[in-house]
Amino acid sequence: MLRPGKQLDASRLLARVKLWPARLLGTFIVWQLIFIPLANLLDFYPHRALRMDELTDLREVPPESVQVPVAVHALSAVTDRWAQLTGQQQMWWLFAPQFPPQATFAAVELRWPDREPVLLRSSLEPADTSSYFRPPGSGDRLFQYEMHLGLGLVFWNPATAEPEAVIWRKHFADLVRMQWKSMRAYLRWKTKRYLAANPNLLPPSEAILLMRIYRTPQPGEPLDEPRQPFSQAVARWRLADDLAAGQVPVEAVDPFSGEFVRILMDNPSRSEADHD
C-alpha cells in the first residue's frame, strides 16, 4: 500500500500525464498558426532548386539561381520539410493574379503504319462541356497526374504565340526533358490498357501525348452551348526505337511546325537505366 505522500505524488504524475495530449494538441495548433503564413511568405523568395519531383506545382528554379538570405534558407528548410511530411505545400499563387483562360485534358493517339489511328481520351474529360458534374474522389490523383503532363498549356494559343516562339519551343522541350519518365509511363499505361481490351491487335508503332484544350467562355458568351476543344501534340513515344547515347526516349514537339524532335537528357552522363 502506498503511503499518503507517495499517493499524492502518483496522483500528480497521473494528472500531468493526462494533460500531455492537450499540450501536444495545443503545440500543434500554435505551430500550424505559425507555419501557414510563414510558408506563404517564404515563397516570395525562390529558394527551391530544380527539381523536387517531375510532377510538381512547387516554385523551383535552377540551382545557380537560388540566392536567398541565410535566415530564409534556414526557415524554408524547416517549413518545406514539414510541408512535404504532412502534404501541406502552400500553392495559393496558382490562383492569382490571372485565372487560366483554358482547361486541358490529356489524351493519347495510337498510330499504326497500316491502319487508322485511335484516340484515347481521358476518363476525366466531360462528354458535354455545357453540363457536367464530377464529385471529388480517387480520380483526383489521376487528374493531377494528367494535368501536369501539359503544365503551362492553359496559356497556349497558337494563333497568338508566334511573337514568343523561342519561349514556347523551349517550354515544350523542357516539359519533355524534365517529365519524360512520367510521359512515357502514361503512354505505356494507356497503350497496354487498349491492347488488353483489343487482344487481336498488334502493338502500335507510336503513341502521341496530346492535350485537348477547351477555351474558357469570355464574359457575355453563352455558357449552355457545348464547346469544342483543339488538340495540341506534346510528345511522341516510338515503341521500337534506336536511341543515341544521352537521348530522351520521348520526343518533344515543335509546336509551330508540328514536327517531333529529339531531346538530350538533363544529365547526359547518366544512362536511361539510371533514370528508370
C-alpha positions as CSV (number, residue, x, y, z in Angstrom):
1,M,0.0,0.0,0.0
2,L,1.2,3.5,-0.9
3,R,1.8,5.9,1.8
4,P,-0.2,9.2,1.6
5,G,2.8,11.2,0.3
6,K,3.5,8.7,-2.4
7,Q,-0.2,8.5,-3.3
8,L,-0.1,12.3,-3.7
9,D,2.9,12.1,-6.0
10,A,1.3,9.4,-8.1
11,S,-1.8,11.4,-8.4
12,R,0.1,14.5,-9.6
13,L,2.1,12.4,-12.1
14,L,-1.2,10.9,-13.4
15,A,-2.7,14.3,-13.7
16,R,0.3,15.5,-15.7
17,V,0.2,12.5,-18.0
18,K,-3.5,13.2,-18.7
19,L,-2.5,16.8,-19.8
20,W,0.0,15.6,-22.4
21,P,-2.5,15.1,-25.2
22,A,-3.9,18.5,-24.6
23,R,-0.5,20.1,-24.6
24,L,0.6,18.3,-27.7
25,L,-2.6,19.4,-29.5
26,G,-2.0,23.0,-28.3
27,T,1.6,22.9,-29.5
28,F,0.4,21.5,-32.9
29,I,-2.2,24.3,-33.3
30,V,0.3,27.0,-32.4
31,W,2.8,25.6,-34.8
32,Q,0.2,25.5,-37.6
33,L,-0.7,29.1,-37.0
34,I,2.9,30.0,-37.4
35,F,3.7,27.6,-40.3
36,I,0.9,28.5,-42.7
37,P,1.6,32.3,-43.0
38,L,5.4,31.7,-42.8
39,A,5.4,29.2,-45.6
40,N,3.5,31.5,-47.8
41,L,5.8,34.5,-47.1
42,L,8.9,32.4,-47.8
43,D,7.6,31.6,-51.2
44,F,8.2,35.2,-52.2
45,Y,11.8,34.2,-52.3
46,P,12.6,31.5,-54.9
47,H,14.6,29.0,-52.8
48,R,14.0,25.5,-54.1
49,A,16.4,24.1,-56.6
50,L,15.2,22.0,-59.5
51,R,13.8,19.6,-59.0
52,M,11.9,18.0,-56.2
53,D,9.7,15.9,-58.4
54,E,8.8,15.5,-62.1
55,L,5.2,16.4,-61.4
56,T,5.2,19.4,-59.1
57,D,3.4,22.7,-58.5
58,L,6.2,24.0,-56.3
59,R,8.1,27.1,-57.4
60,E,11.5,25.8,-58.4
61,V,14.4,27.5,-60.1
62,P,17.8,26.4,-61.5
63,P,20.4,25.7,-58.7
64,E,22.5,28.7,-59.9
65,S,19.5,31.0,-59.3
66,V,19.0,30.0,-55.7
67,Q,20.3,33.1,-53.9
68,V,18.5,33.8,-50.7
69,P,19.4,35.2,-47.3
70,V,20.7,32.8,-44.6
71,A,17.6,33.3,-42.5
72,V,15.2,32.5,-45.4
73,H,17.3,29.4,-46.2
74,A,17.1,28.1,-42.6
75,L,13.4,28.8,-42.1
76,S,12.4,27.4,-45.5
77,A,14.3,24.2,-44.8
78,V,12.0,23.7,-41.8
79,T,8.7,24.7,-43.5
80,D,9.5,22.8,-46.7
81,R,10.2,19.6,-44.8
82,W,7.1,19.9,-42.7
83,A,5.0,20.6,-45.8
84,Q,6.4,17.5,-47.5
85,L,5.9,15.4,-44.4
86,T,2.3,16.5,-43.9
87,G,1.2,17.2,-47.5
88,Q,0.7,20.9,-46.8
89,Q,2.5,22.6,-49.7
90,Q,1.3,26.1,-49.9
91,M,0.4,27.0,-53.5
92,W,-2.1,29.8,-53.4
93,W,-0.1,31.6,-56.1
94,L,-1.7,29.1,-58.6
95,F,-4.9,31.1,-58.4
96,A,-3.5,34.6,-58.9
97,P,-3.0,37.1,-60.4
98,Q,-4.6,35.6,-63.5
99,F,-7.2,32.8,-63.9
100,P,-6.2,30.3,-66.6
101,P,-8.1,31.1,-69.8
102,Q,-8.3,27.4,-70.8
103,A,-8.8,23.9,-69.5
104,T,-6.6,21.0,-70.6
105,F,-7.3,17.2,-70.7
106,A,-4.7,14.7,-71.6
107,A,-5.3,12.2,-74.5
108,V,-3.3,9.6,-76.3
109,E,-3.3,8.9,-80.0
110,L,-2.1,5.4,-81.0
111,R,-0.7,5.1,-84.5
112,W,-0.1,2.1,-86.8
113,P,1.6,2.1,-90.2
114,D,-1.3,0.1,-91.8
115,R,-4.5,1.3,-90.0
116,E,-6.3,4.4,-88.8
117,P,-5.1,6.0,-85.6
118,V,-7.1,5.6,-82.3
119,L,-7.7,8.5,-79.9
120,L,-7.9,7.6,-76.2
121,R,-9.5,10.4,-74.3
122,S,-9.1,11.0,-70.6
123,S,-11.8,9.5,-68.4
124,L,-12.0,12.9,-66.7
125,E,-12.9,14.9,-69.9
126,P,-16.6,15.6,-69.8
127,A,-18.7,14.4,-72.7
128,D,-20.8,17.6,-72.6
129,T,-18.9,20.7,-71.5
130,S,-22.1,22.7,-71.1
131,S,-23.5,20.4,-68.4
132,Y,-21.4,18.1,-66.2
133,F,-20.6,17.3,-62.6
134,R,-17.8,15.3,-61.2
135,P,-17.7,14.6,-57.4
136,P,-14.3,14.5,-55.6
137,G,-12.8,11.1,-55.2
138,S,-9.9,8.9,-56.1
139,G,-9.9,10.2,-59.7
140,D,-8.4,13.4,-58.4
141,R,-5.0,11.8,-58.3
142,L,-5.3,10.9,-62.0
143,F,-6.4,14.4,-62.7
144,Q,-3.3,15.8,-61.1
145,Y,-1.1,13.4,-63.0
146,E,-2.6,14.2,-66.4
147,M,-2.8,17.9,-65.8
148,H,0.9,18.1,-65.0
149,L,1.9,16.4,-68.2
150,G,1.0,19.5,-70.1
151,L,1.5,22.1,-67.5
152,G,1.6,25.6,-69.0
153,L,-0.6,24.8,-72.0
154,V,-3.5,26.5,-70.2
155,F,-1.9,29.6,-71.7
156,W,-1.1,28.2,-75.1
157,N,-2.7,29.8,-78.1
158,P,-1.1,29.0,-81.5
159,A,-2.9,32.0,-83.1
160,T,-1.0,34.5,-80.9
161,A,2.1,32.6,-79.8
162,E,4.4,33.4,-82.8
163,P,6.0,36.5,-81.2
164,E,7.1,34.3,-78.3
165,A,8.1,31.3,-80.5
166,V,11.5,30.9,-78.8
167,I,10.0,30.8,-75.3
168,W,7.3,28.3,-76.3
169,R,9.7,26.0,-78.2
170,K,11.8,25.9,-75.1
171,H,8.8,25.3,-72.9
172,F,7.7,22.2,-74.9
173,A,11.3,20.9,-75.0
174,D,11.7,21.4,-71.2
175,L,8.4,19.7,-70.5
176,V,9.8,16.5,-72.1
177,R,13.3,16.9,-70.8
178,M,12.0,17.2,-67.2
179,Q,9.0,14.8,-67.3
180,W,9.8,12.2,-69.9
181,K,9.6,9.4,-67.4
182,S,6.1,10.4,-66.4
183,M,5.1,10.9,-70.0
184,R,6.4,7.5,-71.1
185,A,4.8,5.8,-68.1
186,Y,1.4,7.4,-69.0
187,L,1.7,6.5,-72.7
188,R,2.7,2.9,-71.9
189,W,-0.2,2.5,-69.4
190,K,-2.8,3.8,-71.9
191,T,-1.3,1.6,-74.7
192,K,-1.3,-1.5,-72.5
193,R,-4.9,-1.0,-71.4
194,Y,-6.1,-0.5,-75.0
195,L,-4.2,-3.7,-76.2
196,A,-5.6,-5.7,-73.3
197,A,-9.1,-4.7,-74.4
198,N,-8.3,-5.5,-78.1
199,P,-6.1,-8.6,-77.9
200,N,-6.2,-9.2,-81.7
201,L,-4.3,-6.0,-82.5
202,L,-0.6,-5.7,-82.9
203,P,1.1,-3.0,-80.8
204,P,1.1,0.4,-82.4
205,S,4.3,1.9,-83.8
206,E,4.0,5.1,-81.8
207,A,1.9,6.8,-79.1
208,I,1.5,10.5,-79.1
209,L,0.6,12.6,-76.0
210,L,-2.0,15.3,-76.8
211,M,-3.6,18.0,-74.8
212,R,-7.3,18.6,-75.7
213,I,-7.7,22.3,-74.8
214,Y,-11.0,24.0,-74.1
215,R,-11.1,27.8,-74.0
216,T,-12.9,29.3,-71.1
217,P,-16.0,31.3,-72.1
218,Q,-15.5,35.0,-72.1
219,P,-17.9,37.4,-70.4
220,G,-21.1,37.6,-72.4
221,E,-20.6,34.3,-74.2
222,P,-23.3,31.7,-73.8
223,L,-22.5,29.0,-71.2
224,D,-25.1,26.4,-72.2
225,E,-23.5,25.6,-75.6
226,P,-21.1,22.6,-75.9
227,R,-17.6,23.8,-76.6
228,Q,-15.2,22.0,-79.0
229,P,-11.6,21.6,-78.0
230,F,-8.5,21.9,-80.1
231,S,-5.7,19.4,-79.8
232,Q,-2.1,20.1,-79.3
233,A,0.6,17.4,-79.5
234,V,3.1,17.5,-76.7
235,A,5.3,14.4,-77.1
236,R,5.8,11.1,-79.0
237,W,7.0,7.7,-77.8
238,R,8.0,5.3,-80.5
239,L,7.7,1.8,-79.1
240,A,10.6,0.3,-81.1
241,D,13.2,3.0,-81.3
242,D,17.0,3.2,-81.6
243,L,18.4,5.9,-79.3
244,A,21.7,7.6,-79.4
245,A,23.6,8.0,-76.1
246,G,22.1,10.7,-73.9
247,Q,18.9,11.0,-75.8
248,V,15.5,11.0,-74.1
249,P,13.2,8.1,-75.1
250,V,10.3,10.5,-75.7
251,E,10.4,13.1,-78.4
252,A,9.2,16.7,-78.0
253,V,7.0,18.5,-80.5
254,D,7.9,21.8,-82.2
255,P,4.5,23.5,-81.6
256,F,4.9,25.6,-84.7
257,S,6.0,23.1,-87.3
258,G,4.3,20.1,-85.7
259,E,7.5,18.0,-86.1
260,F,8.9,15.9,-83.3
261,V,12.5,16.5,-82.3
262,R,15.0,14.6,-80.1
263,I,15.8,15.9,-76.7
264,L,19.0,15.4,-74.7
265,M,18.8,14.3,-71.1
266,D,19.4,16.9,-68.5
267,N,22.4,14.9,-67.4
268,P,23.9,13.1,-70.4
269,S,26.4,11.2,-68.1
270,R,23.5,9.2,-66.7
271,S,22.1,6.3,-68.7
272,E,18.4,5.7,-69.3
273,A,18.6,2.9,-66.7
274,D,19.7,5.4,-64.1
275,H,16.5,7.4,-64.8
276,D,14.1,4.5,-64.6
